[in-house]
Amino acid sequence: MEERIDLLIGFFFYGLIPAAIIVILHFRNKMKHKERLAMIEKGLDISTVKNNEDPIYQILMWGLLLSGAGLGSLFGYILSLIYNLDKAVMVPIMAIIFGGIGLILFYKYKK
């Protein structure tokens, strides 16, 4: 019974999630392409559509997200050692929580 659950969990994390990300990226690019084609048909200038956001913000966002996830992983590992908790549960949970805190900090900084 446990082998089936492990197989389903592995399929979900290593199969469905990457496939969903690929599908989302594909549709996003498809919609951008349609938007640009519509602009060309109406005679509008495509160069105005460029993303005016400074690339330093992207670097900052990813840096805060990944450093938060790393710090959360470390914190989860230390908590699992101190309180004798399951590492397989604590490390991902704390990584997600601290990564989310990093994204909130980025949002507050950018605002």
C-alpha positions as CSV (number, residue, x, y, z in Angstrom):
1,M,0.0,0.0,0.0
2,E,2.8,2.4,0.9
3,E,4.5,1.7,-2.4
4,R,1.4,3.0,-4.3
5,I,1.3,6.1,-2.2
6,D,5.0,6.8,-2.8
7,L,4.4,6.2,-6.6
8,L,1.5,8.6,-6.6
9,I,3.5,11.3,-4.7
10,G,6.5,10.8,-7.0
11,F,4.2,11.0,-10.1
12,F,2.6,14.2,-8.8
13,F,5.9,16.0,-8.0
14,Y,8.0,14.8,-10.8
15,G,5.3,14.5,-13.5
16,L,2.3,16.7,-13.1
17,I,3.9,19.8,-11.6
18,P,6.5,20.2,-14.3
19,A,3.9,19.5,-17.0
20,A,1.6,22.1,-15.5
21,I,4.4,24.7,-15.5
22,I,5.2,23.9,-19.2
23,V,1.6,24.3,-20.2
24,I,1.2,27.6,-18.3
25,L,4.4,29.0,-19.9
26,H,3.2,27.8,-23.4
27,F,-0.2,29.6,-23.0
28,R,1.4,32.7,-21.7
29,N,3.7,32.9,-24.7
30,K,0.8,32.1,-27.0
31,M,-1.3,35.0,-25.5
32,K,1.7,37.4,-25.9
33,H,2.0,36.4,-29.5
34,K,-1.7,37.0,-30.1
35,E,-1.5,40.3,-28.4
36,R,1.4,41.4,-30.6
37,L,-0.4,40.2,-33.8
38,A,-3.5,42.2,-32.8
39,M,-1.4,45.3,-32.3
40,I,0.3,44.9,-35.7
41,E,-3.1,44.5,-37.3
42,K,-4.3,47.7,-35.7
43,G,-1.1,49.5,-36.8
44,L,0.2,50.1,-33.3
45,D,3.9,50.3,-32.4
46,I,5.1,47.0,-30.7
47,S,8.1,48.7,-29.1
48,T,5.7,50.3,-26.5
49,V,4.8,46.9,-25.1
50,K,8.3,46.2,-23.7
51,N,8.5,45.5,-20.1
52,N,9.8,48.8,-18.5
53,E,10.6,47.1,-15.2
54,D,14.2,47.2,-14.1
55,P,15.8,43.7,-14.2
56,I,17.4,44.3,-10.8
57,Y,13.9,43.7,-9.3
58,Q,13.8,40.3,-10.9
59,I,17.2,39.5,-9.4
60,L,16.1,40.8,-6.0
61,M,12.9,38.8,-6.1
62,W,14.6,35.5,-6.9
63,G,17.4,36.2,-4.4
64,L,14.9,36.8,-1.6
65,L,12.9,33.8,-2.6
66,L,15.8,31.4,-2.8
67,S,17.6,32.7,0.3
68,G,14.4,32.5,2.2
69,A,13.9,28.9,1.1
70,G,17.5,28.0,2.0
71,L,17.2,29.7,5.4
72,G,13.9,27.9,5.9
73,S,15.4,24.6,5.0
74,L,18.2,25.1,7.5
75,F,15.7,26.3,10.2
76,G,13.5,23.2,9.5
77,Y,16.5,20.9,9.8
78,I,17.6,22.4,13.1
79,L,14.0,22.2,14.5
80,S,13.8,18.6,13.5
81,L,17.0,17.8,15.3
82,I,16.2,19.8,18.4
83,Y,12.6,18.6,18.9
84,N,13.1,15.2,17.3
85,L,10.5,15.9,14.5
86,D,10.3,14.3,11.0
87,K,12.8,15.9,8.7
88,A,10.9,15.0,5.6
89,V,8.0,17.1,6.9
90,M,9.7,20.0,8.6
91,V,12.3,21.0,6.0
92,P,9.9,21.5,3.0
93,I,7.3,23.3,5.2
94,M,9.8,25.7,6.6
95,A,11.3,26.3,3.2
96,I,7.9,27.2,1.8
97,I,7.1,29.5,4.7
98,F,10.4,31.3,4.7
99,G,10.3,31.6,0.8
100,G,6.9,33.2,1.2
101,I,8.3,35.6,3.8
102,G,11.0,36.5,1.3
103,L,8.4,37.3,-1.4
104,I,6.4,39.4,1.1
105,L,9.6,41.3,1.9
106,F,10.2,41.9,-1.8
107,Y,6.7,43.2,-2.3
108,K,7.0,45.6,0.7
109,Y,10.4,46.8,-0.6
110,K,9.2,47.3,-4.2
111,K,6.0,49.1,-3.0
